[in-house]
Structure formats: C-alpha cells, structure tokens
Amino acid sequence: MHSMGGYVVAASFFTLGLASWQMLICLLAGICIVQLCANLVAKPSQMAGVPYAVICRQAFGANIPAVVRGLIAFGWYDMQTYLAANALMLVLLKFFPSLMSLTQASWLGLSLLGWCCFGVMWLLQAMVFWHGMSAIKCFIDVAGPAVYVVMGWRAGLYTEPALTASPLP
C-alpha cells in the first residue's frame, strides 16, 4: 500500500478502533476483491493476446475508453493531491501554529491554507511529471524507501516507551 488513499484507509481503520490484525484482514480482503475484478476484466485481453486498451477500442471505439481512462486518472490525481495537501497543512500547523487563522474560512471545502497547500502539492507533482518518466522513476526510487524508513522510525517512537515502562504493581 503505497499511496495517500491507502494510508487514509489504513488510518481510518485504526480510527474506527480496529486492531492491527483486523486491519490486515480487511486490507487483504480488499486487495483480493480488487485482484479478482482486475483479472476478470483482463481475461479477454489474455485470451486474445493483446493489451486491454486494444480490446476496449475494439468494443467501444477509440474515444470512449480514452475518455474513461482519462477521467479516472484525473480523479485519482486530484484525490492524491488533496490528501497530500491536507497532510502538508497538518505538518505546517504543527510547526507553525500561528497559521491556524488561515484555516477558518473555507471555499469548496478548503481553507486559504488548504488551497495554498493544494497549489504547492499540485506544482510539486506537476514538476515531477513534466520531467518525464525518468524523473518519476528517480522520485519513486528515493521516496519509496524513505516512506518505510519514516514509518519504521515512527513505529519505534511509539513502541519504545512501552518497552521501557515499569510493570504495573
């Protein structure tokens, strides 16, 4: 699970009070359902030996599949940007509490600080995309391990006090 949407789902499970093993079962069930659906959708492509996009063009023409795939990509990009902007806003508020005054008024669900963070995240993502696939691969090579390092570090912060705490009488 390596996306903002996945992290939000995992955090939501923890917020609902699920234990880590329950969250793992929920995530594995969801992954299996998505994998099953993806395999069913890909079956005609596997049988014909051609890519999924070619099968879609054969069934619906060239424009409809392109528009559907574009809309999905557009929505996913916006969702990732929105969630990353909220994460950036929380970090900024943690380090600069005086920015809290910029979170009061909202327009379309975002405050002024939220819109500024959304714009910053949009520009950062666009800069990565504008530099092509090699920049995306380089970014993934750096960001992927960094996420796991930070997660491990944060997990260590939360488990360390439990390990050193004195037992109850």
N, C-alpha and C positions, 0 to 999 in steps of 0.2 A: 504494500500500500504506500504509494509514493506520490501523493497528490494532496492538495489542500482539501478537496472534497472527502478523500479517505480519512484524513486527520480529523475533519469535522465529525464524520460519522463515528469514529472511534471515541472522540471526546464526548459526543452525545451519549454513547453507551455508558461511559463512565459517569456522566452527569445523571443518567437515569438510575444509577445505583447498581449497575451490573458488575459482577466480579470479573476479573480478567479472563477466567476460563469461559465464562458465559459470553463475553465479548468475542473471544476467539471462535467459539462455536457459531455465533451469529455471523461473523465475518466469513468464516469458511462456508457456511450455508449460502450466503450471498454470492460468494465467488463461484461456488459450484453451479448455482442457478444461472449466473451470467455466462459461465463457460458452456453450459448446456445450450442456452439460447444462441450463443455465438456459433457453436458447432452446427446447430440446426440451420442457421442462416447460411453458413458456409458450405453446406452439403452439396448444393447444385454446382458450386464452383469446383469443389473437389471432384465431383463426378465428371465434369466437362474438362477439367484441367486448365481452366482459365481463371484470371483474377475475379474477385467479387464485383468490382466496378464494371467489368465487361458483361457479366451476367445481368446486372441491373440495367445497363444500357440496352441490352437485348430485350428485356422485358418492358421497360418504361421509356425508352428513348434516351438521348444523351442529357437533356436538360433537367428532368425531374430528379434523377439520382444525384446530380451535381448540386442542385439547389438544396436537397435534403441534407447531404453531407456537409455542405457549407453552413447551413443553419445550425446543425449540431456542433460543428467546430466553433462557430460564433458564440453560441450559448455556453459551451464549455470554457472558452477563453474568458468570457465575461464573468462566469462564476468563479474561476480561478483568480482573476484579477480582483474581484470583490472580496473574496475571502482573504487574499494576501493583503489587501488594503486594510481590512479590519485588524489583521494581525499586526501590521505596521502601526496602525493607530494605537493599539494597546501597548505596544513597545514604547511609542513616543509618549503616551500618557504616563507610563511607568517611570520614565526617566525625566520627563518634563511635565509635572502635574499642573503647571500654570496654563497648559494648553486646554485644560478642561472647559474653559469658557467657550472654546470653538466647537464644542460638541453639543451645544444646547439646541439651536435651531436646526431643522432638517428640511431637505428638499429631495423628494423621491427616495426617502429612506436613509439618506446620508447627510451628516452634518457638514459644515465647512471643512473641518479637519478630515472627515471621511472622504470628501471629494478631492481634497489635496492629496491624500494618501492614494486614492484611486488613480489620480493622474500620474503620480510618481511611479506607481507599480505598472501602469499601462506603458509609460515611457520606457521603464527598465525592460519589460518584456518585449516591447517593440524593438528596442536596441539589439537585444539578443537575436530576434527573428530577422532583422534587417541585415545582419552579418552572415546569414545563411546557415546551412545545416552543420558546417564545421564548427561554428560558434555554439550552436545548440549542443552538439556532442561534447565540446570542451566544457561548457557550463554544466552538463549532466555529470561529466567525469569529476568535477570539483564539488558540485552541490550534493550529489548522491551520498558519497562518504561523509560529507560534513553533517548531513542530517542525522546519520547514525551516530556520529561522534557526539553531537549535542544531545541526542536522545539518551545515549549511554551515560553522559556526564550528568544530565538531569536526573536520570534514574538513580545514579549514585548519590546525588544530593538528598533524594527522598528516602533512600534505604539506610544511609549512614547513621542518622540519629536512632533509628530503630535497632541497629546492631549494637550501638554503644549505650543504649539506655539501660538503667539498672532494672532488675526484675521487680515486679510488684511484691510487697510483703505478704 
